[in-house]
Amino acid sequence: MKPRLASGRLAVFLDFDGTLAPIVRQPEQAAISPCLRRTLSRLSACPGVRVGVVSGRSLADLKKRVRLKKIAYAGNHGLEIEGAGFRFRCKAPPGYPRTLDHIRDSIADLPSVFPGTEIEDKGLTLSFHYRRADRRVVPGAVAAFRRAVRPYQNRLQIRTGKRILEIRPPAPWDKGEAVLWLLSNRVWLPGRMPTTAVYIGDDRTDEDAFRALRDEGVTIRVGRSVRSAARYTIDDTESTARFLDRLVRLREGSK
Ligand SMILES: [Mg+2]
C-alpha cells in the first residue's frame, strides 16, 4: 500500500465518530484530540493531498467539531457537502419537507413515553436515538417509531445505524455517492490527474463508501469482528491517528 500513498494525488476521506473521535456516551461531547487535529491540518497542507470528513452529523455540527479550513465536509451522510469554493445539497422531492413535518409531529412525544430516547432534527434528516434508553424500553420505542412512520414510508427512506433509526429523503444518495461526487469535483481536484482514494470509517453507513471505492480505493474499517467490504481493518481511533501520522511523514518526506 505504501508506494500508492507516498506519491501522486491522494484524497483521504474520514468518518468522524468512532474514526477520528472516540465514541462517547454523550455524542455532543465527541471531540478530536488536539494532536490529531494538528495531524489533519498538516495532512491537508501536504502538496497533492485533499482531506474530506464524511459523517452522519449535520454539516454545521461537523464543521464546528473539526474546525479546519482546508478540508471538505460532507454532513448528513453526504446529503450536504461543502469545501473551499463549492457547495452541494442533495435535492429532496417537493413533498418531502411536508412529510417530515407530519412525522416530526407524530413522533414528538416518543422521548417522554420512552425515557432515554431522543429525536435529533438535522434539517434534511430526522434521527431517533435510543443509545441512552434502557434495553427493556428499546423494542417498544422502535415499534412505536416504525408505526408512526409507516403511513409515509413510500415517501422516504429509513436507515438503521448504531442504536439509531434515521429518516432520509428517498434519494439514492449515501456516503459512497458523496465520495464519488467529491472525486469528480474539479474544484476540489483540478485537472485529470489520477487520484488514490483512502477511506476510513467504522459504521454500517461507511460500507457504502467502501463498496463505491472497492476497485481502486484503499479502504479501512475501524474495529474488528465485522464483515466489511473494506480491504483493511484497524483497531480504534488511536490506530486512525497513528495511520494518519505515518501518512503525513510519508508525504512530507516526499516533497
Ligand atoms: Mg462512525
py3Dmol code that shows the C-alpha trace and the ligand (Angstrom):
import py3Dmol

protein = """\
ATOM      1  CA  MET A   1       0.000   0.000   0.000  1.00  0.00           C
ATOM      2  CA  LYS A   2       2.916   2.339   0.796  1.00  0.00           C
ATOM      3  CA  PRO A   3       4.033   3.220  -2.776  1.00  0.00           C
ATOM      4  CA  ARG A   4       0.451   4.187  -3.699  1.00  0.00           C
ATOM      5  CA  LEU A   5       0.242   6.529  -0.751  1.00  0.00           C
ATOM      6  CA  ALA A   6       3.705   8.074  -0.878  1.00  0.00           C
ATOM      7  CA  SER A   7       3.354   9.931  -4.165  1.00  0.00           C
ATOM      8  CA  GLY A   8       0.731  11.052  -6.660  1.00  0.00           C
ATOM      9  CA  ARG A   9      -2.517  12.724  -5.768  1.00  0.00           C
ATOM     10  CA  LEU A  10      -4.302  11.481  -2.680  1.00  0.00           C
ATOM     11  CA  ALA A  11      -7.855  12.049  -1.418  1.00  0.00           C
ATOM     12  CA  VAL A  12      -8.224  10.985   2.208  1.00  0.00           C
ATOM     13  CA  PHE A  13     -11.807  10.530   3.449  1.00  0.00           C
ATOM     14  CA  LEU A  14     -12.505  10.130   7.127  1.00  0.00           C
ATOM     15  CA  ASP A  15     -15.625   9.379   9.090  1.00  0.00           C
ATOM     16  CA  PHE A  16     -15.928  11.340  12.352  1.00  0.00           C
ATOM     17  CA  ASP A  17     -17.452   9.377  15.269  1.00  0.00           C
ATOM     18  CA  GLY A  18     -15.563   6.181  16.028  1.00  0.00           C
ATOM     19  CA  THR A  19     -12.895   7.029  13.437  1.00  0.00           C
ATOM     20  CA  LEU A  20     -11.456  10.452  14.340  1.00  0.00           C
ATOM     21  CA  ALA A  21     -13.239  10.924  17.664  1.00  0.00           C
ATOM     22  CA  PRO A  22     -13.715   8.140  20.206  1.00  0.00           C
ATOM     23  CA  ILE A  23     -17.327   7.054  20.728  1.00  0.00           C
ATOM     24  CA  VAL A  24     -18.658   8.638  23.896  1.00  0.00           C
ATOM     25  CA  ARG A  25     -21.926   8.121  25.749  1.00  0.00           C
ATOM     26  CA  GLN A  26     -22.975  11.726  25.106  1.00  0.00           C
ATOM     27  CA  PRO A  27     -22.440  12.345  21.347  1.00  0.00           C
ATOM     28  CA  GLU A  28     -22.462  16.107  21.906  1.00  0.00           C
ATOM     29  CA  GLN A  29     -19.179  15.636  23.771  1.00  0.00           C
ATOM     30  CA  ALA A  30     -17.392  13.753  20.968  1.00  0.00           C
ATOM     31  CA  ALA A  31     -14.145  15.514  20.080  1.00  0.00           C
ATOM     32  CA  ILE A  32     -10.926  15.145  18.111  1.00  0.00           C
ATOM     33  CA  SER A  33      -7.753  15.263  20.180  1.00  0.00           C
ATOM     34  CA  PRO A  34      -5.586  18.388  19.689  1.00  0.00           C
ATOM     35  CA  CYS A  35      -2.777  16.150  18.451  1.00  0.00           C
ATOM     36  CA  LEU A  36      -4.970  14.533  15.773  1.00  0.00           C
ATOM     37  CA  ARG A  37      -6.258  17.948  14.716  1.00  0.00           C
ATOM     38  CA  ARG A  38      -2.656  19.064  14.152  1.00  0.00           C
ATOM     39  CA  THR A  39      -2.016  15.908  12.111  1.00  0.00           C
ATOM     40  CA  LEU A  40      -5.115  16.583   9.986  1.00  0.00           C
ATOM     41  CA  SER A  41      -4.056  20.167   9.481  1.00  0.00           C
ATOM     42  CA  ARG A  42      -0.561  19.087   8.352  1.00  0.00           C
ATOM     43  CA  LEU A  43      -2.010  16.373   6.105  1.00  0.00           C
ATOM     44  CA  SER A  44      -4.380  18.825   4.396  1.00  0.00           C
ATOM     45  CA  ALA A  45      -1.410  21.148   3.777  1.00  0.00           C
ATOM     46  CA  CYS A  46       0.690  18.461   2.029  1.00  0.00           C
ATOM     47  CA  PRO A  47       1.015  19.074  -1.730  1.00  0.00           C
ATOM     48  CA  GLY A  48      -1.286  16.815  -3.734  1.00  0.00           C
ATOM     49  CA  VAL A  49      -3.327  15.764  -0.706  1.00  0.00           C
ATOM     50  CA  ARG A  50      -7.017  16.526  -0.124  1.00  0.00           C
ATOM     51  CA  VAL A  51      -8.836  15.643   3.070  1.00  0.00           C
ATOM     52  CA  GLY A  52     -12.604  15.145   3.407  1.00  0.00           C
ATOM     53  CA  VAL A  53     -14.590  14.358   6.545  1.00  0.00           C
ATOM     54  CA  VAL A  54     -17.776  12.379   5.870  1.00  0.00           C
ATOM     55  CA  SER A  55     -20.287  11.970   8.678  1.00  0.00           C
ATOM     56  CA  GLY A  56     -23.901  11.377   9.625  1.00  0.00           C
ATOM     57  CA  ARG A  57     -23.760  14.554  11.701  1.00  0.00           C
ATOM     58  CA  SER A  58     -25.232  17.747  10.260  1.00  0.00           C
ATOM     59  CA  LEU A  59     -22.812  19.832   8.206  1.00  0.00           C
ATOM     60  CA  ALA A  60     -22.823  22.667  10.771  1.00  0.00           C
ATOM     61  CA  ASP A  61     -22.144  20.307  13.674  1.00  0.00           C
ATOM     62  CA  LEU A  62     -19.345  18.569  11.802  1.00  0.00           C
ATOM     63  CA  LYS A  63     -17.591  21.821  10.837  1.00  0.00           C
ATOM     64  CA  LYS A  64     -17.808  23.055  14.412  1.00  0.00           C
ATOM     65  CA  ARG A  65     -16.123  19.895  15.720  1.00  0.00           C
ATOM     66  CA  VAL A  66     -13.309  19.668  13.138  1.00  0.00           C
ATOM     67  CA  ARG A  67     -12.617  23.424  12.702  1.00  0.00           C
ATOM     68  CA  LEU A  68     -10.116  23.156   9.853  1.00  0.00           C
ATOM     69  CA  LYS A  69     -10.342  25.378   6.794  1.00  0.00           C
ATOM     70  CA  LYS A  70      -8.642  23.340   4.087  1.00  0.00           C
ATOM     71  CA  ILE A  71     -10.938  20.345   4.484  1.00  0.00           C
ATOM     72  CA  ALA A  72     -14.066  19.305   2.576  1.00  0.00           C
ATOM     73  CA  TYR A  73     -17.040  18.447   4.771  1.00  0.00           C
ATOM     74  CA  ALA A  74     -19.812  16.007   3.879  1.00  0.00           C
ATOM     75  CA  GLY A  75     -22.538  16.116   6.533  1.00  0.00           C
ATOM     76  CA  ASN A  76     -25.835  14.263   6.853  1.00  0.00           C
ATOM     77  CA  HIS A  77     -24.254  11.172   5.229  1.00  0.00           C
ATOM     78  CA  GLY A  78     -23.185  13.271   2.273  1.00  0.00           C
ATOM     79  CA  LEU A  79     -26.541  14.946   1.629  1.00  0.00           C
ATOM     80  CA  GLU A  80     -24.778  18.287   2.266  1.00  0.00           C
ATOM     81  CA  ILE A  81     -21.204  18.872   1.080  1.00  0.00           C
ATOM     82  CA  GLU A  82     -19.055  21.975   1.395  1.00  0.00           C
ATOM     83  CA  GLY A  83     -15.468  22.917   0.670  1.00  0.00           C
ATOM     84  CA  ALA A  84     -13.395  25.884  -0.437  1.00  0.00           C
ATOM     85  CA  GLY A  85     -15.293  27.250  -3.442  1.00  0.00           C
ATOM     86  CA  PHE A  86     -18.084  24.657  -3.696  1.00  0.00           C
ATOM     87  CA  ARG A  87     -21.325  23.619  -2.048  1.00  0.00           C
ATOM     88  CA  PHE A  88     -23.791  20.799  -2.667  1.00  0.00           C
ATOM     89  CA  ARG A  89     -27.151  19.977  -1.161  1.00  0.00           C
ATOM     90  CA  CYS A  90     -28.983  16.834  -2.283  1.00  0.00           C
ATOM     91  CA  LYS A  91     -32.365  17.726  -3.730  1.00  0.00           C
ATOM     92  CA  ALA A  92     -35.277  16.118  -1.889  1.00  0.00           C
ATOM     93  CA  PRO A  93     -38.601  15.639  -3.748  1.00  0.00           C
ATOM     94  CA  PRO A  94     -41.000  18.642  -3.408  1.00  0.00           C
ATOM     95  CA  GLY A  95     -43.335  16.919  -0.912  1.00  0.00           C
ATOM     96  CA  TYR A  96     -40.570  15.702   1.385  1.00  0.00           C
ATOM     97  CA  PRO A  97     -40.387  18.696   3.782  1.00  0.00           C
ATOM     98  CA  ARG A  98     -44.136  18.415   4.485  1.00  0.00           C
ATOM     99  CA  THR A  99     -43.855  14.672   5.054  1.00  0.00           C
ATOM    100  CA  LEU A 100     -41.066  15.374   7.525  1.00  0.00           C
ATOM    101  CA  ASP A 101     -43.283  17.957   9.298  1.00  0.00           C
ATOM    102  CA  HIS A 102     -46.043  15.362   9.759  1.00  0.00           C
ATOM    103  CA  ILE A 103     -43.594  12.820  11.122  1.00  0.00           C
ATOM    104  CA  ARG A 104     -42.000  15.385  13.432  1.00  0.00           C
ATOM    105  CA  ASP A 105     -45.438  15.945  14.972  1.00  0.00           C
ATOM    106  CA  SER A 106     -46.305  12.290  15.276  1.00  0.00           C
ATOM    107  CA  ILE A 107     -43.054  11.248  16.963  1.00  0.00           C
ATOM    108  CA  ALA A 108     -42.666  14.349  19.156  1.00  0.00           C
ATOM    109  CA  ASP A 109     -43.908  12.599  22.307  1.00  0.00           C
ATOM    110  CA  LEU A 110     -41.805   9.423  21.969  1.00  0.00           C
ATOM    111  CA  PRO A 111     -38.959  10.692  24.220  1.00  0.00           C
ATOM    112  CA  SER A 112     -41.404  11.320  27.069  1.00  0.00           C
ATOM    113  CA  VAL A 113     -43.086   7.912  26.625  1.00  0.00           C
ATOM    114  CA  PHE A 114     -39.776   6.016  26.244  1.00  0.00           C
ATOM    115  CA  PRO A 115     -37.200   7.557  28.603  1.00  0.00           C
ATOM    116  CA  GLY A 116     -33.704   7.842  27.219  1.00  0.00           C
ATOM    117  CA  THR A 117     -34.786   8.115  23.585  1.00  0.00           C
ATOM    118  CA  GLU A 118     -34.109  11.328  21.679  1.00  0.00           C
ATOM    119  CA  ILE A 119     -35.089  12.970  18.420  1.00  0.00           C
ATOM    120  CA  GLU A 120     -32.448  14.874  16.508  1.00  0.00           C
ATOM    121  CA  ASP A 121     -33.577  17.203  13.745  1.00  0.00           C
ATOM    122  CA  LYS A 122     -30.886  17.666  11.090  1.00  0.00           C
ATOM    123  CA  GLY A 123     -32.983  19.509   8.527  1.00  0.00           C
ATOM    124  CA  LEU A 124     -32.951  17.055   5.624  1.00  0.00           C
ATOM    125  CA  THR A 125     -32.956  14.096   8.004  1.00  0.00           C
ATOM    126  CA  LEU A 126     -34.575  13.194  11.305  1.00  0.00           C
ATOM    127  CA  SER A 127     -32.918  10.760  13.707  1.00  0.00           C
ATOM    128  CA  PHE A 128     -34.370   8.695  16.531  1.00  0.00           C
ATOM    129  CA  HIS A 129     -31.626   7.777  19.016  1.00  0.00           C
ATOM    130  CA  TYR A 130     -32.071   5.087  21.637  1.00  0.00           C
ATOM    131  CA  ARG A 131     -28.496   4.526  22.854  1.00  0.00           C
ATOM    132  CA  ARG A 132     -29.291   6.063  26.235  1.00  0.00           C
ATOM    133  CA  ALA A 133     -32.531   4.116  26.680  1.00  0.00           C
ATOM    134  CA  ASP A 134     -32.803   1.091  28.931  1.00  0.00           C
ATOM    135  CA  ARG A 135     -32.664  -2.167  26.945  1.00  0.00           C
ATOM    136  CA  ARG A 136     -36.171  -3.093  28.086  1.00  0.00           C
ATOM    137  CA  VAL A 137     -37.555   0.115  26.588  1.00  0.00           C
ATOM    138  CA  VAL A 138     -35.921  -0.256  23.167  1.00  0.00           C
ATOM    139  CA  PRO A 139     -38.240  -2.796  21.404  1.00  0.00           C
ATOM    140  CA  GLY A 140     -41.351  -0.762  22.311  1.00  0.00           C
ATOM    141  CA  ALA A 141     -39.705   2.502  21.283  1.00  0.00           C
ATOM    142  CA  VAL A 142     -38.543   1.147  17.920  1.00  0.00           C
ATOM    143  CA  ALA A 143     -42.003  -0.349  17.240  1.00  0.00           C
ATOM    144  CA  ALA A 144     -43.706   2.965  18.100  1.00  0.00           C
ATOM    145  CA  PHE A 145     -41.347   4.872  15.801  1.00  0.00           C
ATOM    146  CA  ARG A 146     -41.927   2.463  12.924  1.00  0.00           C
ATOM    147  CA  ARG A 147     -45.695   2.651  13.468  1.00  0.00           C
ATOM    148  CA  ALA A 148     -45.605   6.451  13.311  1.00  0.00           C
ATOM    149  CA  VAL A 149     -43.566   6.465  10.109  1.00  0.00           C
ATOM    150  CA  ARG A 150     -45.440   3.656   8.319  1.00  0.00           C
ATOM    151  CA  PRO A 151     -48.095   5.873   6.603  1.00  0.00           C
ATOM    152  CA  TYR A 152     -45.295   7.817   4.869  1.00  0.00           C
ATOM    153  CA  GLN A 153     -42.818   5.067   4.148  1.00  0.00           C
ATOM    154  CA  ASN A 154     -43.081   5.222   0.364  1.00  0.00           C
ATOM    155  CA  ARG A 155     -42.061   8.894   0.522  1.00  0.00           C
ATOM    156  CA  LEU A 156     -38.840   8.476   2.486  1.00  0.00           C
ATOM    157  CA  GLN A 157     -36.050   6.085   3.427  1.00  0.00           C
ATOM    158  CA  ILE A 158     -35.396   4.653   6.866  1.00  0.00           C
ATOM    159  CA  ARG A 159     -31.807   3.718   7.643  1.00  0.00           C
ATOM    160  CA  THR A 160     -30.549   1.953  10.733  1.00  0.00           C
ATOM    161  CA  GLY A 161     -27.207   2.636  12.399  1.00  0.00           C
ATOM    162  CA  LYS A 162     -25.655   2.153  15.808  1.00  0.00           C
ATOM    163  CA  ARG A 163     -28.697   2.459  18.131  1.00  0.00           C
ATOM    164  CA  ILE A 164     -30.305   4.932  15.791  1.00  0.00           C
ATOM    165  CA  LEU A 165     -33.104   4.988  13.203  1.00  0.00           C
ATOM    166  CA  GLU A 166     -32.922   7.716  10.634  1.00  0.00           C
ATOM    167  CA  ILE A 167     -35.435   9.181   8.216  1.00  0.00           C
ATOM    168  CA  ARG A 168     -33.851  10.375   4.987  1.00  0.00           C
ATOM    169  CA  PRO A 169     -35.069  11.672   1.622  1.00  0.00           C
ATOM    170  CA  PRO A 170     -35.979   8.920  -0.875  1.00  0.00           C
ATOM    171  CA  ALA A 171     -32.865   9.736  -2.903  1.00  0.00           C
ATOM    172  CA  PRO A 172     -30.255   7.155  -3.905  1.00  0.00           C
ATOM    173  CA  TRP A 173     -27.570   9.094  -2.065  1.00  0.00           C
ATOM    174  CA  ASP A 174     -25.200   7.906   0.640  1.00  0.00           C
ATOM    175  CA  LYS A 175     -21.589   8.279   1.820  1.00  0.00           C
ATOM    176  CA  GLY A 176     -20.431   6.327  -1.251  1.00  0.00           C
ATOM    177  CA  GLU A 177     -22.173   8.713  -3.641  1.00  0.00           C
ATOM    178  CA  ALA A 178     -20.794  11.682  -1.693  1.00  0.00           C
ATOM    179  CA  VAL A 179     -17.240  10.383  -2.010  1.00  0.00           C
ATOM    180  CA  LEU A 180     -17.627   9.757  -5.750  1.00  0.00           C
ATOM    181  CA  TRP A 181     -19.113  13.247  -6.126  1.00  0.00           C
ATOM    182  CA  LEU A 182     -16.060  14.773  -4.410  1.00  0.00           C
ATOM    183  CA  LEU A 183     -13.673  12.674  -6.505  1.00  0.00           C
ATOM    184  CA  SER A 184     -15.273  14.014  -9.684  1.00  0.00           C
ATOM    185  CA  ASN A 185     -15.388  17.605  -8.397  1.00  0.00           C
ATOM    186  CA  ARG A 186     -12.872  19.588 -10.467  1.00  0.00           C
ATOM    187  CA  VAL A 187     -12.837  22.499  -7.991  1.00  0.00           C
ATOM    188  CA  TRP A 188     -11.615  20.143  -5.269  1.00  0.00           C
ATOM    189  CA  LEU A 189      -9.446  18.021  -7.552  1.00  0.00           C
ATOM    190  CA  PRO A 190      -8.456  20.176 -10.540  1.00  0.00           C
ATOM    191  CA  GLY A 191      -7.309  18.577 -13.768  1.00  0.00           C
ATOM    192  CA  ARG A 192      -7.490  14.913 -14.636  1.00  0.00           C
ATOM    193  CA  MET A 193      -4.570  13.590 -12.634  1.00  0.00           C
ATOM    194  CA  PRO A 194      -5.195  10.067 -11.282  1.00  0.00           C
ATOM    195  CA  THR A 195      -6.110  10.138  -7.601  1.00  0.00           C
ATOM    196  CA  THR A 196      -5.753   7.428  -4.995  1.00  0.00           C
ATOM    197  CA  ALA A 197      -8.678   7.496  -2.569  1.00  0.00           C
ATOM    198  CA  VAL A 198      -8.347   6.404   1.054  1.00  0.00           C
ATOM    199  CA  TYR A 199     -11.461   5.909   3.185  1.00  0.00           C
ATOM    200  CA  ILE A 200     -11.501   5.153   6.906  1.00  0.00           C
ATOM    201  CA  GLY A 201     -14.780   4.505   8.742  1.00  0.00           C
ATOM    202  CA  ASP A 202     -16.298   2.399  11.498  1.00  0.00           C
ATOM    203  CA  ASP A 203     -20.040   2.229  10.848  1.00  0.00           C
ATOM    204  CA  ARG A 204     -22.545   0.445   8.653  1.00  0.00           C
ATOM    205  CA  THR A 205     -23.072   3.643   6.650  1.00  0.00           C
ATOM    206  CA  ASP A 206     -19.360   3.662   5.756  1.00  0.00           C
ATOM    207  CA  GLU A 207     -19.840   0.367   3.933  1.00  0.00           C
ATOM    208  CA  ASP A 208     -21.475   2.330   1.075  1.00  0.00           C
ATOM    209  CA  ALA A 209     -18.186   4.209   0.643  1.00  0.00           C
ATOM    210  CA  PHE A 210     -16.122   1.015   0.907  1.00  0.00           C
ATOM    211  CA  ARG A 211     -18.213  -0.512  -1.878  1.00  0.00           C
ATOM    212  CA  ALA A 212     -18.009   2.643  -4.017  1.00  0.00           C
ATOM    213  CA  LEU A 213     -14.204   2.578  -3.758  1.00  0.00           C
ATOM    214  CA  ARG A 214     -13.822  -1.193  -3.863  1.00  0.00           C
ATOM    215  CA  ASP A 215     -11.908  -1.352  -7.118  1.00  0.00           C
ATOM    216  CA  GLU A 216      -9.339   1.353  -6.645  1.00  0.00           C
ATOM    217  CA  GLY A 217      -9.528   2.779  -3.140  1.00  0.00           C
ATOM    218  CA  VAL A 218      -7.575   1.979  -0.011  1.00  0.00           C
ATOM    219  CA  THR A 219     -10.494   1.135   2.284  1.00  0.00           C
ATOM    220  CA  ILE A 220     -10.032   0.685   6.027  1.00  0.00           C
ATOM    221  CA  ARG A 221     -12.649  -0.350   8.576  1.00  0.00           C
ATOM    222  CA  VAL A 222     -12.118   0.657  12.187  1.00  0.00           C
ATOM    223  CA  GLY A 223     -12.991  -2.156  14.597  1.00  0.00           C
ATOM    224  CA  ARG A 224     -12.607  -5.872  14.138  1.00  0.00           C
ATOM    225  CA  SER A 225     -15.060  -8.793  14.081  1.00  0.00           C
ATOM    226  CA  VAL A 226     -17.396  -7.366  11.468  1.00  0.00           C
ATOM    227  CA  ARG A 227     -17.906  -8.433   7.904  1.00  0.00           C
ATOM    228  CA  SER A 228     -16.910  -5.496   5.816  1.00  0.00           C
ATOM    229  CA  ALA A 229     -16.345  -4.532   2.204  1.00  0.00           C
ATOM    230  CA  ALA A 230     -13.190  -2.707   3.349  1.00  0.00           C
ATOM    231  CA  ARG A 231      -9.844  -4.176   2.362  1.00  0.00           C
ATOM    232  CA  TYR A 232      -8.084  -3.467   5.654  1.00  0.00           C
ATOM    233  CA  THR A 233      -9.077  -3.223   9.306  1.00  0.00           C
ATOM    234  CA  ILE A 234      -7.565  -1.281  12.190  1.00  0.00           C
ATOM    235  CA  ASP A 235      -8.468  -1.361  15.875  1.00  0.00           C
ATOM    236  CA  ASP A 236      -9.646   2.040  17.047  1.00  0.00           C
ATOM    237  CA  THR A 237      -9.393   5.827  16.770  1.00  0.00           C
ATOM    238  CA  GLU A 238      -5.807   5.694  18.075  1.00  0.00           C
ATOM    239  CA  SER A 239      -4.926   3.441  15.141  1.00  0.00           C
ATOM    240  CA  THR A 240      -6.501   6.030  12.810  1.00  0.00           C
ATOM    241  CA  ALA A 241      -4.327   8.719  14.393  1.00  0.00           C
ATOM    242  CA  ARG A 242      -1.176   6.591  14.006  1.00  0.00           C
ATOM    243  CA  PHE A 243      -2.008   5.797  10.369  1.00  0.00           C
ATOM    244  CA  LEU A 244      -2.583   9.486   9.549  1.00  0.00           C
ATOM    245  CA  ASP A 245       0.599  10.468  11.352  1.00  0.00           C
ATOM    246  CA  ARG A 246       2.598   7.991   9.250  1.00  0.00           C
ATOM    247  CA  LEU A 247       0.861   9.277   6.136  1.00  0.00           C
ATOM    248  CA  VAL A 248       1.880  12.864   6.954  1.00  0.00           C
ATOM    249  CA  ARG A 249       5.502  11.843   7.453  1.00  0.00           C
ATOM    250  CA  LEU A 250       5.404   9.842   4.211  1.00  0.00           C
ATOM    251  CA  ARG A 251       4.044  12.826   2.276  1.00  0.00           C
ATOM    252  CA  GLU A 252       6.153  15.489   3.931  1.00  0.00           C
ATOM    253  CA  GLY A 253       9.213  13.314   3.275  1.00  0.00           C
ATOM    254  CA  SER A 254       8.358  13.036  -0.420  1.00  0.00           C
ATOM    255  CA  LYS A 255       8.443  16.784  -1.075  1.00  0.00           C
TER     256      LYS A 255
END
"""
ligand_1 = """\
1
MG
Mg -18.588 6.460 12.658
"""
view = py3Dmol.view(width=600, height=400)
view.addModel(protein, "pdb")
view.setStyle({"model": 0}, {"cartoon": {"style": "trace"}})
view.addModel(ligand_1, "xyz")
view.setStyle({"model": 1}, {"stick": {}})
view.zoomTo()
view.show()
